[in-house]
Amino acid sequence: MTDNIVAASPESPIPSPTDGYVGDPEVRAKWDDLYADRQQLWSGRPNGALVAEVAGLVPGRVLDVGCGEGADAVWLARGGWDVTALEVSGVALERAAGHARDAGVDVRWVHAALTEAALPPASFDLVSAQYPALLRTADGSAERALLSAVAVGGVLLLVHHAGMDTREANDNGFDPADYVWPSMVAALIDDDWVIEVDEERPRVVPDGGAGAHHTDDVVLRARRLR
C-alpha cells in the first residue's frame, strides 16, 4: 500500500508514533494526549456490535477504522481476518501493536487519517468503523472514503453512540456538527448498495473503559453490490 503502513508480527518491533504519519498534526496531538493521559483508555474487549454483525461473515480483508488500542483488530485477526488497522494516535498504535504481538497475530498498522491514508479503493471485504471520530467536511470526504474502501460484495459496518448527533456543543470543545454520523453515510448510499441493517439497539456495554456510560448504539450495515 503506502509507506505509512507498518506491519507487526510476534517478532517485529512495535511501530513508532512518528512512522510515516499522514494527516493533520493537531488531530494526532489531540488524540495522543488523550491516550497518554491513561495507561488504558478502552476496555480491551472487541465491540459488541462488531462481534454480532461479523458472526455470519466469511473472513477476508478488513479495514478497522480508528482502531484505538487494537481490541477489535486483534479479535478479527484471531478470527482469521486479514487485518489493516488505521489510527491517528501513535500512542494508541504502540499499545495496539503490543497487544497484537502478545496475542501472536499479524496486523498491518496504518498511522494516518482516513481521508489521507491513500488506501487502495474497493479492496476490503469489511470496513469496520466503531464509534469513529471522523471530522466532517463540506465535500463529505470521510463518508466517501468509508464507502470507496469496500470491495464489491463487501460490507461497511458503521456503529456510533445513539443520540450523540443531536447533542449541543459543550464546553469541552465537542460539537456534533463537526463530526460524521451514520445518517450522513446512509444518505450517500445509492443503487450500488443494499442497506442490511439501519437501526438503534441496546449496546453491549463493556466493563470499564471510556464510553461505558453509553447504553444504545446506532448500527449501519450496508453491502456493496457493484
MOSULMO-V397989 format. One record per backbone hydrogen bond with DSSP energy under -0.5 kcal/mol. NH is the residue of the N-H (numbers start at 1). CO is the residue of the C=O. If there is no record, write none. Layout:
nh->(NH & NH)
co->(CO & CO)
This chain:
nh->(5 & 6 & 8 & 12 & 19 & 20 & 22 & 28 & 29 & 30 & 31 & 32 & 33 & 34 & 35 & 36 & 37 & 38 & 48 & 51 & 52 & 53 & 54 & 55 & 57 & 62 & 63 & 64 & 64 & 65 & 65 & 66 & 66 & 67 & 67 & 70 & 74 & 75 & 76 & 77 & 78 & 79 & 80 & 81 & 82 & 83 & 84 & 85 & 86 & 87 & 90 & 93 & 94 & 95 & 96 & 97 & 98 & 99 & 100 & 101 & 102 & 103 & 104 & 104 & 105 & 107 & 108 & 109 & 109 & 110 & 111 & 111 & 112 & 112 & 113 & 116 & 117 & 117 & 122 & 123 & 123 & 124 & 125 & 126 & 127 & 128 & 128 & 129 & 129 & 130 & 131 & 131 & 134 & 135 & 136 & 140 & 144 & 145 & 146 & 147 & 148 & 149 & 150 & 151 & 153 & 154 & 155 & 156 & 157 & 157 & 158 & 158 & 159 & 160 & 162 & 164 & 166 & 167 & 170 & 173 & 175 & 178 & 179 & 180 & 184 & 185 & 186 & 187 & 188 & 189 & 189 & 193 & 194 & 196 & 196 & 197 & 199 & 201 & 203 & 205 & 208 & 210 & 212 & 214 & 217 & 218 & 219 & 219 & 220 & 220 & 221 & 221 & 222 & 223 & 224 & 225 & 225 & 226)
co->(2 & 109 & 107 & 9 & 16 & 18 & 111 & 24 & 25 & 26 & 27 & 28 & 29 & 30 & 31 & 32 & 33 & 35 & 204 & 47 & 48 & 49 & 50 & 51 & 54 & 82 & 126 & 62 & 84 & 63 & 128 & 64 & 86 & 64 & 86 & 67 & 70 & 71 & 72 & 73 & 74 & 75 & 77 & 76 & 60 & 81 & 62 & 108 & 64 & 110 & 88 & 89 & 90 & 91 & 92 & 93 & 94 & 95 & 96 & 97 & 98 & 99 & 100 & 101 & 100 & 8 & 83 & 6 & 107 & 85 & 4 & 109 & 87 & 110 & 22 & 113 & 113 & 114 & 148 & 120 & 149 & 149 & 61 & 61 & 155 & 63 & 126 & 127 & 157 & 65 & 129 & 159 & 132 & 133 & 178 & 137 & 140 & 141 & 142 & 143 & 144 & 145 & 147 & 124 & 224 & 151 & 125 & 222 & 127 & 155 & 156 & 220 & 129 & 218 & 216 & 161 & 163 & 164 & 174 & 170 & 173 & 175 & 176 & 134 & 181 & 181 & 182 & 183 & 185 & 185 & 186 & 190 & 223 & 194 & 221 & 221 & 219 & 217 & 215 & 203 & 206 & 41 & 209 & 211 & 201 & 160 & 199 & 217 & 158 & 218 & 197 & 219 & 156 & 194 & 154 & 192 & 223 & 192)
